[in-house]
Amino acid sequence: MTVLLRTPVPGLPDELQSRILERAEGVPFYAVETVRMLLDRELIVRKGASYRVVGSIDTLEVPDSLQALIAARLDGLAPLERQLLQDASVMGRTFTVAGLSTLTGMSPADLDPVLTSLVRKEVLSLSRDPLSPERGQYGFLQDLVKRVAFDTMSKKRRRALHLLAAEHLESGLGPEEDEVVEVVAAHYLEAYRAAPDAPDAEQIRDKARDRLIRAAERASSLGANLEAQRYFERAAELTSDALEQAEMFEQAGLMAEAGARADQAVDHFERAITLFEDHGATHPAARVSARLSEVMWDKGRLAESLESMDRAFNVLVTEPADESFAWLAAQLARFQFFHGDLALAMDRIETALEIAESQGLPEVLSQALNTKNLLLLTRGRYQEARALLETALRIAIENDKPSATLRAHNNLIDMSTTEDRYEEAQSHADSGLTLARRVGNRHWERTFLGYCYPLYCLGRWDQALAQMGELSVEDRIQTRIAFSQGYVSFGAAIHVHRGDLEAATERVAMFADFANSSDLQERTEQANAEAVVSLARGDADATVRAARRALEPIGTLGLWHYSVKESLVLGVEGALLRDDIETAEEFLAMIDSLPAARRTRFLQAHSHRLRAQLAERRGDSHLVQPAFEAAAGRFREVSLPFWLAVTLLQESEWLHAHHRGSEAVALLTESRGIFQRLAATAWLERAEKLPSFEPSSGGKPDLELASDRH
């Protein structure tokens, strides 16, 4: 059939071809006639030696010629067989005898010979598989036959049968009722559409809407956010009350946001806000404004989001507080933090927490504690910050709030990396990714896929690249935040360490717009990545400049933020590259200025390693080896294999330069082993430039270069 399609229509777009083949269900005539129909309607046109789509092809209809062919086949059946097929088509592709009996008024005994005849004529099939849940059910062999049978019925008959089908299904509902609520909703909806002007149409419409809402809630609980979004959209169409319609659009927006369909989320949220505001519902409008702002932030429009939320906050601040106002205050505080407005953020978060505590709002409470955690970190109240974050996670889990749970896991990754607990950080990343996939939240799934820093630190570079490889260009359009979690800077770092400067450069160039973002995280991420690439090129000045830019938000993000602390290291490396001891000391002084409890082992280790190099430049040889050894010890404690290998290599290089190469054998062997495991070819090549000191038969050191033996 693929060959059959390509012959008359060379270059038919793959997506359209796949849709036609899927719908054709093995009927070549359908495939050919569908293409002819699309050509006749000028929905696809020839362009050169191929064809392209120029019109909207939302659905594929049954071509008139094929419809006539199938209709003729149905006309050849006995009248009772034809009538029964039409009735059965209302039930769907498969149906039960009991259901068909309800619709037709015929007893199962009377139905049996007719159904047997239709099976023999290969119009229907009977499921006999003892392991199948559909055992004993009948089904149309081809959906095309079902559709034609359905289309040849009068609307009046369709409406009556859909109502009978819905009532039959609901009459048998028990504890498992949610499992068929989508089907019930579909029957009521089709009954309404068949006769929207009927006397009881409004009642049927309301039933369809109520079932659609239940179907949406069920789909959402199963992580099927796209289906849930569509059900809410249909429910909105069937809602005459403007405020209820606004709520449906809000829910549809939430499902679109969870599915990382940002543009659709924006559209639904804006429609909800307009409806709420037009009817004076200021509080719900403010709540949706906060939801809209989160999507806008994710699309790189943080400043615009803040303006919108500020306006809403100023309207509601004089009115009685409720959950909508608390949610707005919490989100406003969160965005103001990332914009750098710490004092205002703290004021707003206290407002949110006070309302959440007094009114028992677990979602708001968890989210607000998450944000206050960030604010406390900037004040150096580290243990208190961790306690708040762990409480936020507990509250979210206990109250089954997936979004708050996901955010708490996300922030606990940050918290754990600042404490040099990288295995714990990765555990939260894994938990977050698993939960995001279970609940169908594509937004958070992408975020955790982009969070590669713990994997980078732990030396699991292949896994990090594979994980980031699951993100696409489309992901970047829909979910920017996934790419400011280390995707740019540490993805580039892995490429650099593996000797692929071109790949690193391309990765950084893709996110050049982050440099002008109003989000501190994005600016820092981009500057850190630029410093990585500049150092690899040997451009010391550019490295120092980029490092300084990355350090600008240190007052908000803190020196312990992964992009900030890594940028400080790069800044010192850049300064050392140009023998600028003064600038190197300036950067290292930032570590020294921290209270002792805030000098993490990561910072201590790098301080020792970099000061060893400073001591060498100053001629303080007696300080070099102790500093390298102290650095290696710290890197071992926190399980940072890459930096451990770098430290061992640098100490080996120093020992060789001072004619003490025999002392470097163990150090060099270990560093080479780590670089080999990481596939860090750039560093491995550097390591193999050093002579290998291995005892020869004469007991003298073998000075043959290791690179010559490989």
N, C-alpha and C positions, 0 to 999 in steps of 0.2 A: 504493500500500500504506500510505503514511503516513495518507492520508485514511481508508482502510479501518479503520485502527487507532483513529483519533481519534473515529470515529462512535460505536462502542459504548462506548468508554472515554475520554471527554473528560478532558483534564488528565493523561494517562498520563505519568509522569516521563520526561524526555528520555533519560536514560541507559538506562532499561529499554527504551524504545521502540527506541533504536539497537541494543541487543543483540538484540532480537527480529527486527528487520529484517535485521541481518547474518546471523543464523542461518537466517532464512527463505529466503535465496538466491532471491528472486523467486517464492516459492510463497505466494500470498495465504492459502490455506487454513491453512498452518502458522502464520502470524501470528495469525489469528483464533482458531484452536484453542488456541494457547499462552496467549493472554489468558484464554480461557474456563477453561483448566486452572488458571491462577493465581487466578482468582476463585473457582473451586470449592474450592480449597485454602485460601482466605482469606489468601493471601500478598499480595494487593492488595485494598483495600476502598474503597468510595465514601466521600468526605468532601465534603459540599456538592455542588458541580457538577463535581468532579474526583475522581481516584483517587490514592491514595498507597500506597507499599510499606510493609507492616507485618511481613512475615516475611523470612527469609533466602533470597535467590535467588542462591545461589552458582553454580549451573549451570542451564541450561534444558534440560529433558527434551523428548523427542519426545512430544507428546500421544497418549494411547491411540487416539483416533479417527484421527489421521493415521498412527500406526503400523499400524493395521489396514488403512488404505487402501493404504499402500505394500506391506505384507505381501501383500495380495491381488494387487497388481500383480506381485510376485515369484512368487507361486504360479501366475500365468498363463504364466510362462516354461517352457521345456523343462527337465526335471530337471537335465540337465548344465549348462545355462546358470545355473540357480539355484545349483547347487552351486559352480560356478566363481566366481560373484559373492560367495558367502559366503567362499570361500577368499581371494579377492582383497581383501576388506574388511580382512583381517588386515594386509595390506601398507600400508594407509593410503589417502589420497585418490587417489594415483597409484601406479603400479607398473610394473615391467618384465616383459616376457614371460619372461625368464630366471628372475626371482624367482618368478613364478607357476608356472612349470614345476617348480621345486624343491618348492613346496608341494603341487602337485596330482599330481606324478608323471607328468604328460602331457608329451609332446614339444612343442616350439614348433609343429611342423607340425600336430599334432592340435589345439592350442589355437587356431590361426589362424581356422578357420571359425566357432568358437564366439564368439570375440571380435568377429569381423566382424559376426556376427548381432546381438550386443549393442550394437554401435555403430549398426547400422541401426535398432534398436528404441529408440535414444536413451536407453540406460541408461549406456553408456560413451562416451568420446570418445577419439580418437587424436591425439596431438600430431604435426603434420606440419611445423611451423615449422622451417626449416633453421637458423635462428639460435638456436633455443631449446635449452638444455641438456637439456630433457626430450623432445627429438624422439624419436619411436618408442615413447614410453611411453603407456600407457593410463591413463585416469582416470575416476572416477565423475563424471557430469554434476552430481549434487547430493550433497552430504555426507549429506543425510537418508537417501537410498537406501543409502549405505554403512553408516550406523549401524544401520538396520533389518536389513540383511543380516547384519551382525555380531551383533546381538542375538538373531537367530533361530537361531544356532548353539548347540550344547551347550558347556558349559564345558570338557569333556574335549577336544572338537575344537579349541576356541580355543587351549587350552594347547599341544596338539601342534603346531598351525600356528605359534604364536608362537615355539616353540623351533626349528622348522625355519627360520623367517624369520631368527632371530638367527644360527643356524649358517650359513645361506647368506650373510648379509652379512659375517660374520667370516671366512668362508673366502676371500672375495675381497678382504680388506683388504690394503692395501699401504702405501706412504708417506703416502697421504691418509687413513689409517684414522680419524684424529680427526674427520674431517668427517661420519662416520656413527655415531660412538660413541653419540650421543644416541638414535638410532633403535634401535641394538642394545640399549641399556639399557632402552628402553621395551618392547621385545619380551620381554626377560627378566622385567621387572617385571610385565607383564600375564600372563605364563605363571605366575609365582609366585602372583599374586592369584587366578588361576583355580582353583588347587588348592593352598592353603597347607598342607594336611595330607598331601600326597603323599609317598611315601618319599624322593624326591630333592628335595623342596621346599627344604631347607636349602641344598643345593648351588646350586640355581637362584637362591635368594635372594641368596647370596653373589656370584654372577655379576652379578645385577642391581645390587647395591650397588657392586661394583667399577667397573662401567661407568658408573653414575651419578656416581661420584666423578670419573672421567675426563671425563665430559660436563660436570660442574661446573667442572673446571679449564679445559677448553677454552672454555666460556662466559665464564669470568672473564678469560681471556687476550684475548678479543674485546671486552671491556668490557660484556658482557651480564650485569650483576650480578644482575638479577632472576631470570633463568633459572638462573644459577649457584646463587643462594640456594635456589631450589625443588629443584634436583637434590640439594644437600647435605641439605635437609630430608628428602627421600625416602630418601636414603642413611642418614640417622640412624634413620628408621623401620625400616629393614631390618637394623640393626646390633644384635646381641645383646650384644656386649661393651660394658660401660658406659663404659670409657675411650675406646674408639673412637667411641662415640656422642657423648661429650662433645666430641671433636675435630670431629665433623661439625657439632654445634651451634655451636661456636666459628667454624668456617668460614662457616656460614650467617649468623652474626652479623656477620662481617666484610663479607659481600656486602650485607647489609641496611644496614650503616653506610655503605658506599660508595654505595649508592643513596639515602642520606638518609632511610631508613625507620627512624627512631630507635627508635620503640616496639618494632618487631620485633627490632631489634638488641639492645635491652635484654633482651627476653624470651629470645632465644637465648643470650646471654652468661650470664644468670643460671642457665639450665638447665645450661649447660656447667660453671659454677662448682660448682653443687650436686653434679653427678655426680663431678667431680674430687675435691671435698672428702670426699664420702661414701666414696670409695675410697682416701683417704689420699694423693692426688696433689697435694701442696701447691704444687709449683712450677708445674705447668700452671694450677692454680687462680689463682695469683698473676698469671700472665701474662694470663689472661682478665680478672681484676679490673682490670688496667691498661687493657685494651681497653674494658671496661665504663665505666671512669671517664672515658674520653675522650668517650663518648657522653653521659654524665651532665653533663659540663662543658658540652658543646654545648647541653644542655637547660637550662643555667643553674643546675646543682647542683654547683658546684665544691667547696664545703665538704664536702658529703657524699662526693664522690669522693675527696677527700684523706683523710678518715677511713678509708674502705675500703682504700685503698692503704697507708696507714700500718700498719694491722693486718696486712696481708699481708707488708709489708716486715719487720716485727718478727718474724714467724714464720720467714721465710727467711734472715734475716741470719746466723743461727748455722749454717746448712746449707751444703754445698758450692755454690759459685756456678755457674750455668749461664745459658743464653740467656734463660730465663724470668725469672730474678732480674735480669739485666742490663736487660731490657726494662722491668721494673717500676721499677727504680731510675731509668732515663732518663725515664719518664713521670712519676714522682713529682717529680723535679726540675723538670720543665717546669711542672707545675701549681703547685708551691710558688713558683716564680718569679712566676706571675701572681697568686698569693695574697699576694705581698709578702714571703715568707720566704726572703730571698736567701742567708743563710749556710747554711741547711739545704739549699737547692737546690744550692748549689755542692758541698756534701759528697756529695750523692746523685749528682750528675752525674759527679764524679770516680770514684765506684764503678762507674757504668755504663761509662765510657770505659775503665777499666782492664780490665774483663771483656771488653768488646767487642774491644779491641786484642789481648788475649792469646788469645782463642778464635776470632778471625776472624769477627766478626758484623757484616757491612756495614750491615744495616738499623739495628741498634742504634747502631752507630758514627755513621752519618749523622745519625740523630735526636738523639743526644747532643751532637754537635758543633753542631747547630742551637741547642740549648738553651744550651750554654756560650757561644755567640755572644751571646745575650741578656744573660747574666751579665757577660761582659766589657764590654759596652757600658755597663753601670751603673758600671763602674770606670774608664771613660774610656780603655780600651785598644782604641781604635777600629780601627786597622789590623789588629791581631791578630784582632779579632772578624770583620772582613770575610774575612780569610784562612781562618778556620775555616768560615765559611759557604760560601765558594766550594769548599772541600774537601768539605764535606758534600754539595753538589750534584754534584760530580764523582763521589764514591763512589756516590751513589744512581743516577746515570745509568749508570756502568760496570757496576754489579751489577743493573741492571734492577729497581729498587725504586721503583715509581711513587709510593707514599705518601710516602716520604722525599723523592723528587724534587719533588713538589708542595709539600711543606712548605718545602723549601729555596727554591723560587721565591717562595713567599709571604713568607718572611723577607727575601729579597733585595729585594723591593719596599720593605719598611721601610728596609732598609739604604741603598738608593739614594735614597729620599726624604730621609733624614737628611743625605745628602751633596749634596742639591739636584740630583740627577741624575734628573730626572723622566722623560725619554724612556727611560732605561735601566729605570727602575721599571716603566713601562708595558710595556716589552718583556718583562719577567719576568711581568707580569700576563697578557699575551697568551699567552705560552708555557705558563703554568700552566693557563689556561682551555682551550687547545687540547689539552693532555695529559689534563686531567680529562675532557674530552668523549671523547677517544680511548679511554681505559680505562674509561669509563662510571662515573666516580666523581662522583656527583651532589653529595655533600657538598662536595668541593673545588670543583666547578663553581660552586655557589652562593656559596662563599667568594670566588672571584675575581670573580664578577658584582657582589658587594657592595663590592669594593675599588675605590672610585671616586676616591681622593685624587689619584693621578697625573693622571687625566683632568681633575679639577678644577683642578689647578695649571697644566696645559698649555692650559687654556681650551677643552677639547673637551667642553663642557657638554652639548650635545645627545646625544653618544655616552654620556656618563656617565648621563644620565637614562634613555636607552633601555636601557642595560645593567642599571641598577637596576630598570627596569620589568619585566625578565624574572623578577624575584623576586616571590613571592606571599605571602599570609598563611600558606598551608600551609608554605611554605619557612621562615617564621619559627618555626613550631611545631617543625619538624624540625631546623633548622640556625641557631641563634641567632648563631653566630660570623659568619655572612655579614653581619649587620647591625651589627657592631661594628668594621667595617673602613672606616668613612667613610660608610656608607649613610645614617645618621641625621644626623650633623652637617653633612657637605658636601652631601648632598642638600638639607637644609634651607637651607644657605647659598646654593645655586643658586636655590632658590625665592625667597629674600629678595632677592637681587641682581636677580632678574627681576620684582620687585614683587608676588610672590604670597605675602604673609605668611600667609594662611590655610592654604595647602598646607604651608608650613614648620611652622606650629603643629601641624597634624594629624600630620605625620610625627614630630615630637618627642613628642607625646602618646602615640602608639602604643607608644613605648618608655620610658615613665615608670618601669617596673619596673627598668630598668637602674640607676637611682640607688641601689638597695639591693643590687646584685649583689656577690658576693664576688670577682668578676673585675675587676681594676683597669682593664682596657681598656674594659669595658662602662660602668663608672662614669665614666671620663674622657670617653668618647664622648657619653654623655647630658649631662654637665655642659657640654661644649663646645657641643652643640646648643642647650641652654637659653640659653647666653650669646649665641649667634647671634641667636636669636629675641628675646631681651630687648633687645639693642642695636637691632634693627630697630624695636622698639616705642618706643624712646627711654627705656627704663627703665634708667638708669645703675646704680642700686644693685643691681638683680637681675643685671645683666651682670657686675658686679664679684664678687658672691657666687658666681655660677656659675663664673666664671673661677678663683676661688680653689679651688673644689671640684675642678675639672679639674686643677689644679696639685698637688694633694695627693700623688699617687703619683710625683712628679717624681724621687724618689730611686730608684725602680725603673724606670720607663719612660724617664726622661731628658728633658731639655728639648728634645731633638731629635725626640721622638715627635710625629707629625703633630697629634694632638689636643691635646697639651700645648703645643706651640709656637704653634699657632693660638689656643689659649685665652689664652696670655700676651698676644698682640696684642689680643684682644678685651678683656682686663682693662684694658689701658692705654687703649683707646678708650672704655671705660665710665667710667674715671676722668676722662679729658679731657672727656667729655660733661657731667660735673658740676663741671668746673674743679678737680678734686682733684689738684693737682700732686704732693703728697706720695705718694699711692697710685700714681700713674703712675710716679714715680721708683722706688718700691719694686719694681714689676714689672720695670722696665728694668734695675734693679740685678742681677737674676738673670742677665741676659745679660752684664753687665759682669764678674760674678764668675766666669764661665767662663774656662778657659785659652784663650789666643788661638786654638789649633788647633781648639777646639770651638765657636767663634763662627762658625757656618755663615753663608754668604752670605744665606740667608733671614733669619736673626736680625740680621745686620748691616744689611741693607736696611731692615727694619722699625724697627730702632733709630734709624737716620738719619731715616726718615720721621716717626716719632713724636717724636723730639727736635726736629725742625723745628717741630712744633706747640707743643711746650713752650717753645721759644725765642720763638715768636711771643707766647705768653701772658706771658712774662717781659719782653717788650720788647726782646729781643736780636735785632733785625731783621737785623743783619749775619750772623747764624748760620743764618737760615732757608733762604735759597736754596741755599747750599752743601750743607746737609743734604738738601734735596729732591733736588738733582742727584746727590749720592752714592747716595741711595736708588734713584733711577731707574737709575743705572748698574749697581747690583747686581742689580736685578730684570731688567734686560736680559741680564745675564750668565747668569742661571739660567733664562731663558725663562719668566717668570711674568707673562703678559700682563695679567691682571686687576689685580694689585697695581701693575704699571707704570702702567696707566691711572688707577688711584686716585691714585697719587703725582703724576702729571702734572696731574690735575684739581685736587688740593689746592694744588699750586704755582701753578696758574693762578688759583685763587680768591685766593690770597695776593697775587699780582701785581695783580689787579684791585682788591683792597682798598687797595692802596698806589698806585693810579693809574698802574700800569705795564701796563695791559691789552694794549698793542701787543706787549709781549714775550711774551705768553701765546698768541699766535695759533697757532704751530706746536704747542705743548704741548696746547692745547685741541683742535686738529684731530686730533692723534694719539689722544688719550684718547677722543674721541667715536667715532672709527673703531673702536677696540677694543671699546668698550661696545656699539656697533651689532652688531659681529660676534658678541659673546657674548650678544646680546639682553638685556643687563643694563639693563632699562628704568628701574629705580629710580635707577641712576647716570646714565643718559643724560638723564633728566629734570633731575637736579641740574646736569649739565654745560650743558644748554641754557638754564639760567637766567642764564648769564654772557653779556654782550654779545659780539657778534662784531665784531672789528676787521678790516675789509677796506677797502683803499684805494678811495675814491670818485673820481669824475671830477675833483673839486676838490682832490684830494690830501689831504683831511682824513679822519680815521678815521670809518668808518660805525658809529655806535653803536646801530644797530637790533638789537633782541634776536633771537638765533637762533631762539628758540622762536616768535616772531611770524612768521617766514618759513616755519615748518613747520606 
